[in-house]
Amino acid sequence: MTDDARTGLGRVGIWTFAYEGQPAGRVRESAAELEELGYGAIWHGEAFGRDTVGQAWLLLSATRRITVASGIANIAFRDPIAMANATRTLGEAFPGRYLLGLGGHRVDDTVHEVDGYPVPARGRALATMRAYLEAMDATPAHGPVPDPAPRRVLAALGPKMLRLAAERTWGAHPYFVPVEHTAQARTIMGPDAFLGVEQAVVLDTDPGRAREVATAHVAGYVAMAPHQQANVRRLGFGDEDTTGGPSRRLVDAIVAYGDTEAIRRRVQEHLDAGADHVCLQVLSADPTALPEREWRELASALVAPSPARDDRGTAGS
């Protein structure tokens, strides 16, 4: 990973699901503030809220410089031709600012539901993702083609997906991982691939309250996400860490909690282990609320503010 690439994205960004439930006006205001606070990127998840393409357009149009990254766009939600054309459109309208993260592949044939709706999924993880990338690349372009093309990363956890990410895309975006995984991912992918790691955090100096929020977050993934279960087992966590609720050891490995210094230390540990970029997912007792106070406090400790400006970007800016 070159110094230029690191500088362009910045060392610290924000990862959030909270925008999915917010009206467009609030999203625009919040994204503009994150840019002014100095964060290098806004990563947004995709579930059953706002579509990832619409969310990206909303965030990009509200800002001028910050990178907007899908973290991730679910490959089961749209065909490769739709994803390829949407990515070209965003890349042409907002040059150099859109980063496409792809994921959503399943690890087995289990059907999971949200509010009674079966979550779409596609085939076996590695073969499905490889085929999806090949289909995107083969999609003909009958409209403007951005130069350079938007970068792509994969939601990679296991060794095979990490290798595919290094071989076929800009790199990897691991989610729900401890520092040990970051070190392993860097070794597997080599020195040149991008490694942008999500880090869940709770900014609260009350240990009991912070640990309660952190534990609820980890418990949800341990119970409902087979790929996350498989990954923590690869990292040495056993039944005693996952059965009947997550262990304190697992919670502490996945979530950084405490004051800004505790979170700064965890970010630095990821960077020292080989990450190019760490995006912080701020957890709170109300996951639907925008954690704006925490974003501001973390920015003051971790990033330099951007120069003030009173204009806003539009398509083509």
Contacts in CASP RR format, 6 or more apart in sequence:
PFRMAT RR
TARGET T0000
AUTHOR 0000-0000-0000
METHOD contacts of the structure
MODEL  1
MTDDARTGLGRVGIWTFAYEGQPAGRVRESAAELEELGYGAIWHGEAFGR
DTVGQAWLLLSATRRITVASGIANIAFRDPIAMANATRTLGEAFPGRYLL
GLGGHRVDDTVHEVDGYPVPARGRALATMRAYLEAMDATPAHGPVPDPAP
RRVLAALGPKMLRLAAERTWGAHPYFVPVEHTAQARTIMGPDAFLGVEQA
VVLDTDPGRAREVATAHVAGYVAMAPHQQANVRRLGFGDEDTTGGPSRRL
VDAIVAYGDTEAIRRRVQEHLDAGADHVCLQVLSADPTALPEREWRELAS
ALVAPSPARDDRGTAGS
1 191 0 8 1.000
1 192 0 8 1.000
1 193 0 8 1.000
1 194 0 8 1.000
1 195 0 8 1.000
1 276 0 8 1.000
5 194 0 8 1.000
5 276 0 8 1.000
6 276 0 8 1.000
6 277 0 8 1.000
8 40 0 8 1.000
8 67 0 8 1.000
9 40 0 8 1.000
9 41 0 8 1.000
9 67 0 8 1.000
9 99 0 8 1.000
9 194 0 8 1.000
9 276 0 8 1.000
9 277 0 8 1.000
10 40 0 8 1.000
10 41 0 8 1.000
10 277 0 8 1.000
11 40 0 8 1.000
11 267 0 8 1.000
11 271 0 8 1.000
11 276 0 8 1.000
11 277 0 8 1.000
11 278 0 8 1.000
11 303 0 8 1.000
12 39 0 8 1.000
12 40 0 8 1.000
12 267 0 8 1.000
12 277 0 8 1.000
12 278 0 8 1.000
12 279 0 8 1.000
12 280 0 8 1.000
12 302 0 8 1.000
12 303 0 8 1.000
13 39 0 8 1.000
13 40 0 8 1.000
13 41 0 8 1.000
13 42 0 8 1.000
13 43 0 8 1.000
13 277 0 8 1.000
13 278 0 8 1.000
13 279 0 8 1.000
13 280 0 8 1.000
13 303 0 8 1.000
14 34 0 8 1.000
14 39 0 8 1.000
14 41 0 8 1.000
14 42 0 8 1.000
14 43 0 8 1.000
14 279 0 8 1.000
14 280 0 8 1.000
14 281 0 8 1.000
14 282 0 8 1.000
14 295 0 8 1.000
15 43 0 8 1.000
15 44 0 8 1.000
15 45 0 8 1.000
15 71 0 8 1.000
15 198 0 8 1.000
15 279 0 8 1.000
15 280 0 8 1.000
15 281 0 8 1.000
16 42 0 8 1.000
16 43 0 8 1.000
16 44 0 8 1.000
16 45 0 8 1.000
16 281 0 8 1.000
16 282 0 8 1.000
16 290 0 8 1.000
17 44 0 8 1.000
17 45 0 8 1.000
17 47 0 8 1.000
17 281 0 8 1.000
17 287 0 8 1.000
18 287 0 8 1.000
18 288 0 8 1.000
18 289 0 8 1.000
18 290 0 8 1.000
18 291 0 8 1.000
19 27 0 8 1.000
19 30 0 8 1.000
19 31 0 8 1.000
19 44 0 8 1.000
19 50 0 8 1.000
19 55 0 8 1.000
19 59 0 8 1.000
19 290 0 8 1.000
20 44 0 8 1.000
20 45 0 8 1.000
20 46 0 8 1.000
20 47 0 8 1.000
20 48 0 8 1.000
20 49 0 8 1.000
20 50 0 8 1.000
20 55 0 8 1.000
21 49 0 8 1.000
21 50 0 8 1.000
21 288 0 8 1.000
22 30 0 8 1.000
22 290 0 8 1.000
24 58 0 8 1.000
26 290 0 8 1.000
27 55 0 8 1.000
27 58 0 8 1.000
27 59 0 8 1.000
27 62 0 8 1.000
28 58 0 8 1.000
28 61 0 8 1.000
28 62 0 8 1.000
29 62 0 8 1.000
30 290 0 8 1.000
30 292 0 8 1.000
31 42 0 8 1.000
31 58 0 8 1.000
31 59 0 8 1.000
31 62 0 8 1.000
31 63 0 8 1.000
31 66 0 8 1.000
32 62 0 8 1.000
32 63 0 8 1.000
32 312 0 8 1.000
33 292 0 8 1.000
33 295 0 8 1.000
34 42 0 8 1.000
34 63 0 8 1.000
34 66 0 8 1.000
34 295 0 8 1.000
35 63 0 8 1.000
35 64 0 8 1.000
35 65 0 8 1.000
35 66 0 8 1.000
35 306 0 8 1.000
36 305 0 8 1.000
36 306 0 8 1.000
36 308 0 8 1.000
36 309 0 8 1.000
37 295 0 8 1.000
37 296 0 8 1.000
37 299 0 8 1.000
37 303 0 8 1.000
37 305 0 8 1.000
37 306 0 8 1.000
38 66 0 8 1.000
38 299 0 8 1.000
38 303 0 8 1.000
38 304 0 8 1.000
38 305 0 8 1.000
38 306 0 8 1.000
39 66 0 8 1.000
39 295 0 8 1.000
39 299 0 8 1.000
39 303 0 8 1.000
40 66 0 8 1.000
40 67 0 8 1.000
40 277 0 8 1.000
40 303 0 8 1.000
41 66 0 8 1.000
41 67 0 8 1.000
41 68 0 8 1.000
41 69 0 8 1.000
41 99 0 8 1.000
41 277 0 8 1.000
41 279 0 8 1.000
42 59 0 8 1.000
42 63 0 8 1.000
42 66 0 8 1.000
42 67 0 8 1.000
42 68 0 8 1.000
42 69 0 8 1.000
43 69 0 8 1.000
43 70 0 8 1.000
43 71 0 8 1.000
43 173 0 8 1.000
43 198 0 8 1.000
43 279 0 8 1.000
44 52 0 8 1.000
44 55 0 8 1.000
44 56 0 8 1.000
44 59 0 8 1.000
44 68 0 8 1.000
44 69 0 8 1.000
44 70 0 8 1.000
44 71 0 8 1.000
45 52 0 8 1.000
45 55 0 8 1.000
45 70 0 8 1.000
45 71 0 8 1.000
45 72 0 8 1.000
46 52 0 8 1.000
46 55 0 8 1.000
46 70 0 8 1.000
46 71 0 8 1.000
46 72 0 8 1.000
46 73 0 8 1.000
46 74 0 8 1.000
46 77 0 8 1.000
47 114 0 8 1.000
48 114 0 8 1.000
48 115 0 8 1.000
48 117 0 8 1.000
50 58 0 8 1.000
51 77 0 8 1.000
52 70 0 8 1.000
52 73 0 8 1.000
52 74 0 8 1.000
52 77 0 8 1.000
53 73 0 8 1.000
53 86 0 8 1.000
53 90 0 8 1.000
55 70 0 8 1.000
56 68 0 8 1.000
56 70 0 8 1.000
56 90 0 8 1.000
56 98 0 8 1.000
57 90 0 8 1.000
57 93 0 8 1.000
59 68 0 8 1.000
60 68 0 8 1.000
60 90 0 8 1.000
60 93 0 8 1.000
60 94 0 8 1.000
60 97 0 8 1.000
60 98 0 8 1.000
60 315 0 8 1.000
61 94 0 8 1.000
61 312 0 8 1.000
61 313 0 8 1.000
61 314 0 8 1.000
61 315 0 8 1.000
62 312 0 8 1.000
62 313 0 8 1.000
63 312 0 8 1.000
63 313 0 8 1.000
64 309 0 8 1.000
64 311 0 8 1.000
64 312 0 8 1.000
64 313 0 8 1.000
64 317 0 8 1.000
65 97 0 8 1.000
65 306 0 8 1.000
66 97 0 8 1.000
67 96 0 8 1.000
67 97 0 8 1.000
67 98 0 8 1.000
67 99 0 8 1.000
68 94 0 8 1.000
68 97 0 8 1.000
68 98 0 8 1.000
68 99 0 8 1.000
69 98 0 8 1.000
69 99 0 8 1.000
69 100 0 8 1.000
69 101 0 8 1.000
69 153 0 8 1.000
69 173 0 8 1.000
69 279 0 8 1.000
70 99 0 8 1.000
70 100 0 8 1.000
70 101 0 8 1.000
70 102 0 8 1.000
71 101 0 8 1.000
71 155 0 8 1.000
71 173 0 8 1.000
71 175 0 8 1.000
72 101 0 8 1.000
72 102 0 8 1.000
72 103 0 8 1.000
72 104 0 8 1.000
72 155 0 8 1.000
72 173 0 8 1.000
72 175 0 8 1.000
73 83 0 8 1.000
73 100 0 8 1.000
73 101 0 8 1.000
73 102 0 8 1.000
73 103 0 8 1.000
74 103 0 8 1.000
74 104 0 8 1.000
74 120 0 8 1.000
75 83 0 8 1.000
75 102 0 8 1.000
75 103 0 8 1.000
75 104 0 8 1.000
75 105 0 8 1.000
75 122 0 8 1.000
75 128 0 8 1.000
75 129 0 8 1.000
75 132 0 8 1.000
76 104 0 8 1.000
76 105 0 8 1.000
76 119 0 8 1.000
76 120 0 8 1.000
76 121 0 8 1.000
76 122 0 8 1.000
77 120 0 8 1.000
78 86 0 8 1.000
79 135 0 8 1.000
80 132 0 8 1.000
80 135 0 8 1.000
80 136 0 8 1.000
80 139 0 8 1.000
81 135 0 8 1.000
81 136 0 8 1.000
81 139 0 8 1.000
83 100 0 8 1.000
83 102 0 8 1.000
83 132 0 8 1.000
83 136 0 8 1.000
84 135 0 8 1.000
84 136 0 8 1.000
84 137 0 8 1.000
84 139 0 8 1.000
85 139 0 8 1.000
87 98 0 8 1.000
87 100 0 8 1.000
87 136 0 8 1.000
87 149 0 8 1.000
87 150 0 8 1.000
87 152 0 8 1.000
88 141 0 8 1.000
88 143 0 8 1.000
88 144 0 8 1.000
88 145 0 8 1.000
88 146 0 8 1.000
88 149 0 8 1.000
88 150 0 8 1.000
90 98 0 8 1.000
90 150 0 8 1.000
91 97 0 8 1.000
91 98 0 8 1.000
91 146 0 8 1.000
91 149 0 8 1.000
91 150 0 8 1.000
92 144 0 8 1.000
92 145 0 8 1.000
92 146 0 8 1.000
92 316 0 8 1.000
93 315 0 8 1.000
93 316 0 8 1.000
94 315 0 8 1.000
94 316 0 8 1.000
94 317 0 8 1.000
95 146 0 8 1.000
95 316 0 8 1.000
96 146 0 8 1.000
96 148 0 8 1.000
96 150 0 8 1.000
98 150 0 8 1.000
99 150 0 8 1.000
99 151 0 8 1.000
99 152 0 8 1.000
99 153 0 8 1.000
99 170 0 8 1.000
100 150 0 8 1.000
100 151 0 8 1.000
100 152 0 8 1.000
100 153 0 8 1.000
101 152 0 8 1.000
101 153 0 8 1.000
101 154 0 8 1.000
101 155 0 8 1.000
101 173 0 8 1.000
102 129 0 8 1.000
102 132 0 8 1.000
102 133 0 8 1.000
102 152 0 8 1.000
102 153 0 8 1.000
102 154 0 8 1.000
102 155 0 8 1.000
102 169 0 8 1.000
103 129 0 8 1.000
103 154 0 8 1.000
103 155 0 8 1.000
104 121 0 8 1.000
104 122 0 8 1.000
104 155 0 8 1.000
105 121 0 8 1.000
105 122 0 8 1.000
105 123 0 8 1.000
105 124 0 8 1.000
105 125 0 8 1.000
105 126 0 8 1.000
105 128 0 8 1.000
105 129 0 8 1.000
105 155 0 8 1.000
105 227 0 8 1.000
106 121 0 8 1.000
106 122 0 8 1.000
106 123 0 8 1.000
106 124 0 8 1.000
106 125 0 8 1.000
106 226 0 8 1.000
106 227 0 8 1.000
107 125 0 8 1.000
107 226 0 8 1.000
107 227 0 8 1.000
107 230 0 8 1.000
108 226 0 8 1.000
110 226 0 8 1.000
111 118 0 8 1.000
111 119 0 8 1.000
111 121 0 8 1.000
112 118 0 8 1.000
112 119 0 8 1.000
112 121 0 8 1.000
112 224 0 8 1.000
113 119 0 8 1.000
122 128 0 8 1.000
122 132 0 8 1.000
125 161 0 8 1.000
125 227 0 8 1.000
126 160 0 8 1.000
126 161 0 8 1.000
126 164 0 8 1.000
129 154 0 8 1.000
129 161 0 8 1.000
129 164 0 8 1.000
130 164 0 8 1.000
130 168 0 8 1.000
133 152 0 8 1.000
133 168 0 8 1.000
133 169 0 8 1.000
151 169 0 8 1.000
151 170 0 8 1.000
151 194 0 8 1.000
152 169 0 8 1.000
152 170 0 8 1.000
153 165 0 8 1.000
153 169 0 8 1.000
153 170 0 8 1.000
153 171 0 8 1.000
153 172 0 8 1.000
153 173 0 8 1.000
153 194 0 8 1.000
153 196 0 8 1.000
154 161 0 8 1.000
154 164 0 8 1.000
154 165 0 8 1.000
154 168 0 8 1.000
154 169 0 8 1.000
154 171 0 8 1.000
154 172 0 8 1.000
154 173 0 8 1.000
155 161 0 8 1.000
155 172 0 8 1.000
155 173 0 8 1.000
155 174 0 8 1.000
155 175 0 8 1.000
156 162 0 8 1.000
156 164 0 8 1.000
156 165 0 8 1.000
156 171 0 8 1.000
156 172 0 8 1.000
156 173 0 8 1.000
156 174 0 8 1.000
156 185 0 8 1.000
157 174 0 8 1.000
157 175 0 8 1.000
157 177 0 8 1.000
157 181 0 8 1.000
157 227 0 8 1.000
157 228 0 8 1.000
157 230 0 8 1.000
157 231 0 8 1.000
158 231 0 8 1.000
158 234 0 8 1.000
159 188 0 8 1.000
161 172 0 8 1.000
162 172 0 8 1.000
162 185 0 8 1.000
162 188 0 8 1.000
162 189 0 8 1.000
163 188 0 8 1.000
163 189 0 8 1.000
165 171 0 8 1.000
165 172 0 8 1.000
165 189 0 8 1.000
165 193 0 8 1.000
166 172 0 8 1.000
166 188 0 8 1.000
166 189 0 8 1.000
166 190 0 8 1.000
166 192 0 8 1.000
166 193 0 8 1.000
170 193 0 8 1.000
170 194 0 8 1.000
171 189 0 8 1.000
171 193 0 8 1.000
171 194 0 8 1.000
171 195 0 8 1.000
172 185 0 8 1.000
172 189 0 8 1.000
172 193 0 8 1.000
172 194 0 8 1.000
172 195 0 8 1.000
172 196 0 8 1.000
173 196 0 8 1.000
173 197 0 8 1.000
173 198 0 8 1.000
174 181 0 8 1.000
174 182 0 8 1.000
174 185 0 8 1.000
174 195 0 8 1.000
174 196 0 8 1.000
174 197 0 8 1.000
174 198 0 8 1.000
175 198 0 8 1.000
176 198 0 8 1.000
176 200 0 8 1.000
176 221 0 8 1.000
176 225 0 8 1.000
176 228 0 8 1.000
176 231 0 8 1.000
176 254 0 8 1.000
177 185 0 8 1.000
177 197 0 8 1.000
177 198 0 8 1.000
177 231 0 8 1.000
177 254 0 8 1.000
178 235 0 8 1.000
178 253 0 8 1.000
178 254 0 8 1.000
179 253 0 8 1.000
179 266 0 8 1.000
179 269 0 8 1.000
179 270 0 8 1.000
179 273 0 8 1.000
180 235 0 8 1.000
180 253 0 8 1.000
180 273 0 8 1.000
181 231 0 8 1.000
181 235 0 8 1.000
182 195 0 8 1.000
182 197 0 8 1.000
182 270 0 8 1.000
182 273 0 8 1.000
182 274 0 8 1.000
182 275 0 8 1.000
183 273 0 8 1.000
183 274 0 8 1.000
185 195 0 8 1.000
186 195 0 8 1.000
186 273 0 8 1.000
186 274 0 8 1.000
186 275 0 8 1.000
189 195 0 8 1.000
194 276 0 8 1.000
194 277 0 8 1.000
195 274 0 8 1.000
195 275 0 8 1.000
195 276 0 8 1.000
195 277 0 8 1.000
196 275 0 8 1.000
196 276 0 8 1.000
196 277 0 8 1.000
196 278 0 8 1.000
196 279 0 8 1.000
197 270 0 8 1.000
197 275 0 8 1.000
197 277 0 8 1.000
197 278 0 8 1.000
197 279 0 8 1.000
198 278 0 8 1.000
198 279 0 8 1.000
198 281 0 8 1.000
199 256 0 8 1.000
199 266 0 8 1.000
199 267 0 8 1.000
199 270 0 8 1.000
199 278 0 8 1.000
199 279 0 8 1.000
199 280 0 8 1.000
199 281 0 8 1.000
200 214 0 8 1.000
200 217 0 8 1.000
200 254 0 8 1.000
200 255 0 8 1.000
200 256 0 8 1.000
200 280 0 8 1.000
200 281 0 8 1.000
200 283 0 8 1.000
201 255 0 8 1.000
201 256 0 8 1.000
201 257 0 8 1.000
201 263 0 8 1.000
201 266 0 8 1.000
201 280 0 8 1.000
201 281 0 8 1.000
201 282 0 8 1.000
201 283 0 8 1.000
201 298 0 8 1.000
202 210 0 8 1.000
202 213 0 8 1.000
202 214 0 8 1.000
202 255 0 8 1.000
202 256 0 8 1.000
202 257 0 8 1.000
202 258 0 8 1.000
202 282 0 8 1.000
202 283 0 8 1.000
202 284 0 8 1.000
203 257 0 8 1.000
203 258 0 8 1.000
203 259 0 8 1.000
203 260 0 8 1.000
203 263 0 8 1.000
203 282 0 8 1.000
203 291 0 8 1.000
203 294 0 8 1.000
203 297 0 8 1.000
203 298 0 8 1.000
204 210 0 8 1.000
204 213 0 8 1.000
204 257 0 8 1.000
204 258 0 8 1.000
205 258 0 8 1.000
205 259 0 8 1.000
207 257 0 8 1.000
207 258 0 8 1.000
210 257 0 8 1.000
210 258 0 8 1.000
211 248 0 8 1.000
211 251 0 8 1.000
211 257 0 8 1.000
213 257 0 8 1.000
213 283 0 8 1.000
213 284 0 8 1.000
213 285 0 8 1.000
214 251 0 8 1.000
214 254 0 8 1.000
214 255 0 8 1.000
214 257 0 8 1.000
214 283 0 8 1.000
215 245 0 8 1.000
215 246 0 8 1.000
215 251 0 8 1.000
217 254 0 8 1.000
217 255 0 8 1.000
217 283 0 8 1.000
218 246 0 8 1.000
218 250 0 8 1.000
218 251 0 8 1.000
218 254 0 8 1.000
218 255 0 8 1.000
219 245 0 8 1.000
219 246 0 8 1.000
221 228 0 8 1.000
221 229 0 8 1.000
222 228 0 8 1.000
222 229 0 8 1.000
222 232 0 8 1.000
222 242 0 8 1.000
222 245 0 8 1.000
222 246 0 8 1.000
222 250 0 8 1.000
223 245 0 8 1.000
229 242 0 8 1.000
232 238 0 8 1.000
232 241 0 8 1.000
232 242 0 8 1.000
232 250 0 8 1.000
233 242 0 8 1.000
237 247 0 8 1.000
237 249 0 8 1.000
237 250 0 8 1.000
237 253 0 8 1.000
240 247 0 8 1.000
241 247 0 8 1.000
241 249 0 8 1.000
241 250 0 8 1.000
242 250 0 8 1.000
255 283 0 8 1.000
256 262 0 8 1.000
256 263 0 8 1.000
256 265 0 8 1.000
256 266 0 8 1.000
256 267 0 8 1.000
257 263 0 8 1.000
260 297 0 8 1.000
260 298 0 8 1.000
260 300 0 8 1.000
260 301 0 8 1.000
260 302 0 8 1.000
261 301 0 8 1.000
263 280 0 8 1.000
263 298 0 8 1.000
263 301 0 8 1.000
263 302 0 8 1.000
264 301 0 8 1.000
264 302 0 8 1.000
267 278 0 8 1.000
267 280 0 8 1.000
267 302 0 8 1.000
270 278 0 8 1.000
271 278 0 8 1.000
280 298 0 8 1.000
282 291 0 8 1.000
282 294 0 8 1.000
282 295 0 8 1.000
282 298 0 8 1.000
283 291 0 8 1.000
284 291 0 8 1.000
284 294 0 8 1.000
299 305 0 8 1.000
END
